[in-house]
Amino acid sequence: MLEIKPNCEHCNKALPNTSTEAMICSFECTYCKTCALEIFENVCPSCSGNFVERPIRPTKMIGKYAASSKIVHQPKDLAKAKLNTNQYKNIHPSKR
């Protein structure tokens, strides 16, 4: 089950369960759309995978399966992230 992290790991923007700005990779690294698509150019700086929109957990399920309240704020070294992005951005995610 998805953890539904409450913020962008890079810029710390709030990304509550209802946010349509949340993007995740297959390891659930969580970023806002600006960081995921503009800064990291759809290449996760942690695993080099791609990003997809994070689903919104239905309100009726939040009581039973709460979203995480643990803030994960680990800004990436942009120089290293850029090297990673440049290496993988032109390779389809299935071939990275």
N, C-alpha and C positions, 0 to 999 in steps of 0.2 A: 504494500500500500504506500502511496506517495506520502512523503513527510509534510509537504506544503509549508516550506520555509517562509517566514514572514518578511523577508527583505532581500534586496540585491546584495550578493556577496561582495561585489566590487564597490559600488557607490553608496550602499546602505539605504537606498530608496525603499520606502515601505511597500510591500507587496502582499497585502492581506489575501485571504482565500478568494475573495471576490474580484481581485485584480485581473484585468485583461492585459496587463503589461508584463506579466511574469513569463519567463522563458526558462526551460530546463534542458539539460542534456540527459543522456541515458543513465547517468549516475546521480541524477537529481541536483547537480550543481544548479543554482538558481540565480538568474540575473534579470534585470529589467530589459525591456526591448532595446533601449538605447545602448546599453553596454553590450548586450549579446549580438546585436546586428550592426551597430555603427562602430563601436570600439573594437570588438573581437571578430567582427565580420563573419558571424555564424560558425566560428571555430572555438570550441570551449578551451579556455586557457589551461584547464587542468587535465583534460583527457583527450583533447583534439577532436572530439565528436562534434556533431551539429546540435543545434537547438530547435526545440519545438515549443509551441505555446503550452503553458502548464494548464491543465484542466481546472475548473472550479468545482470544488466539492459541494454537492447539494446541501443547502442549508439544513434540511431535515437530518442529514447525516453528521453534521458538525458536532452535535451533542454526544453522539456515540463514538465518532472518530475525529477528534479535535485536530485542527491544524497545529503545527508546532509553534511554540512561542519563543523558541531559542534563536536568538540573533546570531547569524553567521556573517561576520564582516571581516573579510580577508582581502583587502585591495590587492590587485595583481600588479606586479612590476610591469609597467607598460612596454618597456623595451623588450623584455623577454616574451611578453604576450604577442608583440608585433612580429617577432621572429617566428613564433609558433603559427600565428595567423598566416603569414606569408608562405610558410612551408606547406600548409594544408588547404588554404581557402579555394584553390582551383582544382582540388581533388574531390570527387564525389564522396560523401560520407561513408558509403559502403566500401570504398577502396582505401580509406585512410589507414 
